[in-house]
Amino acid sequence: MSDGLIRYAAAACQTDFANPIDRAQMRVNTDRMLAMIDAAVGGSAPFLPVRLIVFPEFAHAAPVFATVAELAGKLAVPIPNEHTDRLAAKAREHDVYVQSGTMIEADPRWPGVVFNTTCLIGPGGILAKYRKVNPWIPFEVHASPHDVPGYDEPLFPVVDTPIGRLGCAICFILVMSGVEMVLNVFRPWAPPFLIAAISSLSFLTHFEDFTKGIFSLPALVFYASVIGFALFANKIILDQRKAA
């Protein structure tokens, strides 16, 4: 007897692509992502059907230039484009939903800025676009839609699909883990210390003191720890690549 639940697998595809420095180089990354979709669907077939496939931030293109003008001139693309079209064709082939890697988007509705954008793509094409709301200033110069005057599109679009309601957020753990909507998922069953630990992972939790003019020691330690870990991790990665 069916319990009414939809049972399917979701594939989180990890990538380690070279960062494109022009639009033409993006095709190589898209080629590899299409092959990864085939592998995910085929590999999971004996167990559960894959219906959702997710790629990470910057899988199509990272903001490797220091200015908006350079990003717009060398990497920015409109959406839809050849990459979203190819992903849509693959989604139709396998009857799956794909959360694309992000790409640098230029939209004529919002001149003078570029966005870091990922698309939810289904068998029928693009269902939603999510533009990163919390860029890492000053290292990421693409705009947050939150800061664009007159921006009138949903910041966190959610779409109803045959496999459920789907939405997207980039840097979710470091941004949204302190939001009440997220913490309420854990409150009915998790002990208080675990809820506090989850909340402490969020930048928003620690930034709240700063917005009140309070420079608390825990917040300063948190940001210093994140910066220190990021620098340490980057050094290890760079050393490994130099050694190779």
C-alpha positions in Angstrom: 0.0 0.0 0.0 1.3 3.4 -0.9 1.9 5.8 2.0 1.4 8.8 -0.3 4.9 9.9 -0.1 7.1 10.8 -3.1 10.3 8.8 -2.8 13.3 10.0 -4.8 17.0 10.7 -4.5 18.7 14.1 -4.6 22.2 14.2 -5.9 24.6 16.9 -4.6 27.3 17.2 -7.2 30.7 18.5 -6.0 32.8 20.3 -8.6 36.4 21.4 -8.8 36.5 23.2 -12.1 39.0 25.7 -13.4 37.5 29.2 -13.2 36.6 30.6 -16.6 38.1 33.9 -17.5 35.8 34.5 -20.5 32.4 33.3 -21.7 33.7 30.7 -24.1 35.5 28.8 -21.3 32.2 28.3 -19.5 31.2 25.6 -22.0 33.8 23.2 -20.6 32.2 23.4 -17.2 28.7 22.9 -18.6 29.9 19.9 -20.6 31.2 18.3 -17.3 28.0 19.1 -15.5 25.9 17.4 -18.1 28.0 14.3 -17.8 27.7 14.4 -14.0 23.9 14.5 -14.4 24.0 11.3 -16.5 26.3 9.6 -14.0 24.0 10.6 -11.0 20.9 9.3 -12.7 22.5 6.1 -13.9 24.3 5.4 -10.6 21.2 5.8 -8.5 18.9 3.8 -10.8 19.2 0.5 -8.9 18.2 2.2 -5.6 16.0 5.3 -5.9 15.3 7.5 -8.9 17.2 10.7 -8.9 14.7 13.6 -9.4 16.7 16.5 -8.0 20.3 17.4 -8.9 22.1 20.3 -7.3 25.4 22.0 -8.3 27.4 24.3 -6.1 28.0 28.0 -6.3 30.4 29.2 -9.0 30.1 25.9 -10.9 29.5 27.8 -14.2 31.6 30.8 -13.5 33.1 32.6 -10.4 33.6 36.3 -10.0 37.3 36.2 -10.7 37.6 39.9 -11.6 37.9 42.8 -9.2 35.4 45.2 -10.8 31.9 45.1 -12.1 33.0 46.4 -15.4 35.4 43.5 -15.9 32.8 40.9 -14.9 30.2 42.5 -17.2 32.7 42.7 -20.1 34.2 39.2 -19.9 31.9 36.8 -18.0 28.4 38.1 -17.5 25.6 36.4 -19.5 21.9 36.9 -19.9 19.5 34.3 -18.6 18.3 32.2 -20.3 21.4 31.3 -22.3 23.1 28.3 -24.0 24.1 26.8 -20.6 20.5 26.9 -19.2 19.2 25.6 -22.5 21.5 22.6 -22.4 20.6 21.9 -18.7 16.9 22.1 -19.6 17.4 19.6 -22.4 19.1 17.2 -20.0 16.3 17.7 -17.5 13.8 16.7 -20.1 15.9 13.7 -21.1 15.9 12.3 -17.6 12.7 14.0 -16.2 14.7 15.6 -13.4 15.0 19.0 -11.7 18.4 20.7 -11.8 19.7 23.5 -9.5 22.4 25.0 -11.7 25.7 26.2 -10.6 25.9 30.0 -10.4 26.9 32.2 -13.2 27.5 35.9 -13.5 24.3 37.4 -14.8 23.6 40.7 -16.6 20.0 41.7 -16.8 19.0 44.8 -18.9 16.3 45.6 -16.3 19.1 46.3 -13.8 21.8 48.2 -15.7 25.2 48.8 -14.1 25.1 45.7 -11.9 25.7 42.0 -12.2 24.3 39.2 -10.2 25.6 35.8 -8.9 22.7 33.7 -10.2 21.6 30.1 -10.0 18.5 28.7 -11.8 16.1 26.0 -10.9 15.5 24.1 -14.2 12.9 21.4 -14.8 11.8 19.4 -17.9 9.9 22.5 -19.0 12.8 24.9 -18.7 13.7 27.6 -16.1 11.3 27.7 -13.2 13.1 30.2 -10.9 16.2 32.3 -10.6 17.9 32.9 -7.3 20.4 35.8 -7.1 22.8 35.7 -4.2 21.4 38.0 -1.5 24.5 38.1 0.7 27.7 38.6 -1.3 31.0 38.5 0.5 31.9 42.2 0.4 34.4 43.4 -0.6 35.6 40.3 -2.4 32.5 39.7 -4.4 31.5 42.8 -6.3 28.3 41.4 -7.8 25.2 43.1 -6.5 22.7 41.8 -3.9 19.2 42.2 -5.2 18.3 43.5 -1.7 20.5 46.5 -2.4 19.3 47.3 -6.0 16.9 50.3 -5.9 13.4 49.4 -7.2 14.1 45.6 -7.2 10.7 44.0 -7.4 11.4 40.3 -7.8 11.3 37.7 -5.0 14.5 37.5 -3.0 14.0 33.8 -2.2 11.7 32.3 -4.9 9.9 29.0 -4.1 8.4 26.9 -6.8 5.8 24.1 -6.6 6.9 21.1 -8.5 5.8 17.4 -8.8 8.5 16.5 -6.3 7.6 19.2 -3.8 8.3 22.9 -3.1 11.8 23.9 -4.1 13.8 26.9 -3.2 17.4 27.9 -3.0 19.8 29.9 -0.7 23.5 30.3 -1.1 25.7 30.2 2.0 22.7 28.8 3.8 24.4 27.6 7.0 26.5 30.7 7.5 23.5 33.0 6.8 20.2 31.4 7.5 20.9 29.0 10.4 20.0 31.6 12.9 16.6 32.5 11.4 13.6 31.5 13.4 12.1 29.6 10.4 15.1 27.3 10.5 15.4 27.0 14.3 11.7 26.0 14.6 12.4 22.8 12.6 14.7 21.7 15.5 12.9 23.0 18.5 10.3 20.2 18.9 13.0 17.6 19.4 16.4 19.1 19.8 17.9 20.0 23.2 18.5 23.7 23.8 22.3 23.4 23.5 22.0 22.0 20.0 19.6 24.8 18.9 22.1 27.3 20.4 24.9 25.7 18.5 23.0 25.8 15.2 22.1 29.4 15.7 25.7 30.3 16.5 26.8 29.3 13.0 24.9 32.2 11.5 26.5 35.5 10.6 23.1 37.1 11.3 23.1 35.9 14.9 26.5 37.6 15.6 25.9 40.6 13.4 22.8 41.6 15.4 24.9 42.9 18.2 26.8 45.1 15.8 23.6 46.6 14.5 22.8 47.7 18.1 26.2 49.3 18.5 27.4 46.4 20.8 30.9 44.9 20.1 30.6 41.7 22.0 33.5 39.3 22.5 31.7 36.2 21.2 30.9 37.9 18.0 34.4 39.2 17.5 35.8 35.7 18.2 33.3 34.2 15.7 34.3 36.5 12.9 38.0 36.2 13.6 37.7 32.4 13.7 35.9 32.3 10.4 38.5 34.6 8.7 41.4 32.6 10.2 39.9 29.3 9.1 39.2 30.6 5.6 42.8 31.9 5.2 44.2 28.7 6.5 42.1 26.5 4.2 43.0 28.7 1.2 46.7 28.4 2.0 46.5 24.6 2.1 44.6 24.5 -1.2 47.1 26.8 -2.9 50.1 24.8 -1.5 48.6 21.6 -2.8 48.0 23.1 -6.3 51.6 24.5 -6.4 53.0 21.1 -5.4 51.0 19.4 -8.2 
